[in-house]
Amino acid sequence: MSGELGIATASHVRQILIDAVRTCRQVIVDCARLDFCDCAGLNAPIAAQNAAHAHSTTLLLRRTPRQLAACCTAFPTTCV
């Protein structure tokens, strides 16, 4: 992922992630180039994690920026 993950992009990213976890056994998302994430953006990986759990898929967010990493403490199985 790169750029901004906010209200303008969250629904699109959420759908991409959910589609990925429905078709793959493991999904790894590199967040190193993510510049911004707001509450709406945070909902995208949360919804994807819920879908991953329902489909027995592993979803991992790698190299998360500090602002996102702080939020990931609530969802430790999603962020690495």
Sequence and secondary structure as in RCSB ss.txt:
>XXXX:A:sequence
MSGELGIATASHVRQILIDAVRTCRQVIVDCARLDFCDCAGLNAPIAAQNAAHAHSTTLLLRRTPRQLAACCTAF
PTTCV
>XXXX:A:secstr
 EEEESTTTHHHHHHHHHHHHHH SEEEEE TEEEEE HHHHHHHHHHHHHHHHTT EEEEES  HHHHHHGGGS
TTTB 
